Amino acid sequence: MSSRLWLWSACALALASGGASAAVRYVNAGLATGSNNGTSWANAYRGSTGLTAALAAAQANDEIWVAEGTYIPAVAGNRAATFTLKATVDLYGGFAGGETDRAQRQPLANVTILSGDLASNDAGNSNRGE
């Protein structure tokens, strides 16, 4: 009888947790090939707006690993564009783009920038009208 109770408890716990595990989503502004679906470094969300796509696709408890580069929240022209972060999604920068463990990232060597310079024309100026 106790083994049935244990089995039932284990099944109930699995159902309560949703059965889904968190994913790592990959972003690389410098990537030019791959599926652009964020499932691996080879298929990372790419381009300067790749982070926006990763944030939109992320589910609760996911991690987003962002390779070195500069990222903007939208294409030029939308001055209201922002990065919309999610409370239950962890965002990590400082990756070169091939790591398999979060501890391998090197933020000082692989600088990741979230920029508001939508037209990439500020060059040190902070009050442009793009």
N, C-alpha and C positions, 0 to 999 in steps of 0.2 A: 504494500500500500504506500509506503513512504517513497518508493522509487517512482510511482505514478505521480505523486504530488510534486516531486522534484522536476520531472519531465514537464508537467503542466506549467509549473512556475517558470521554467526556462523558456518555454514557448511563449508565454504571456509577456515575459521581459523582452524577447526578441521582437514581438509585434508592437509593443509599446515604444520601442526605440526606433521604429520605422523601418528597420532592416537596411537602411541606406547608410553608407559610410561617406565621410567627407572626402572631397576630391581636392587635388592640387590642380590649379589652372595656371598655365604658363603664358607669359607675355614677353615679346621681344621686338622692340621697335626696328631693329636692324635686319630682321628676317625677311627674305624675299620669296621663299618657297614654303611648301607645306600646306596643310588643310585649313589653316587659320581657325582652328576650333579649340585651341588651348589644352588639348589632351596630353601634350608632351612638348619638350623643347623644339623638336622637329616640326611640330604642328601648332606652335604657339600662335596666339593672337598677335598679329603683326602690325607694324606701322605706328606712327605717333599717336593714333587714336585707339590702339589695341587694348589699352587698359580700360577704356570705357566699355568696350565689348565684353571684356572679362568680368568687370563689375556687374554688368547687366545679367550675365549668365550665371554668376555665382549663387550658390545655395547656402543655407545655414551651415556653419562650421567648416566651410571650404577655406582653403588658403590660396592666395594668388601670389605667385612668384614672378617678380618683374626683373628682367635683364637690364643691364646698363643702357642708358639712353635718356632722351627727353620725351616726355609724354604730354599731350594736350587733351583737354576734355572733349573737343569737337573740332570740326573743320573751321577754317577761317570764316569770320563773319558773324558768328553767334556770340556776342559779348556776354550773354547770360549763361553760357555753358559752364558747368562745374563738374568735378568728379563727385559722384554720389556714392559715398561709402556706406557699407552695411554693417550694423552693429555686430553681427555674428560671423563676419568674414574677416580673416586676418590677411593683411597686405604686407608683403616683404619685398624690399628692393635689394640691390647689391649683388645680383647674380651675373655671371658671365654668360650663361646660357647653356650649360651642360651638366649642372649639378644634379645630384640624386638625393641629397640630404640638405635640409635647411641650414645646418651648421657649416656647410661648405661655402656659404655666401661670404663675400668680402666687400662690404659697403664702401670702404675707403678706396679700393681699387676699381670697383665697378659702380660708378656713381649713377644713381637713378634720380631723375629730376621730374617732378610733377609741375608743369609750367602753365601759366596763364597767358603766355605770349602766343596767342592763337595764330598770328600771321608770321611768326618767327622773324620779327623785324625790330625788336626792342633794343638789342645790343647795349644793354646796361641802362636804358631809359625805362622808367616805370609808368609813364603816363601817355601811352600811345592810344589812338582811337581805332583799334581794329574791331 
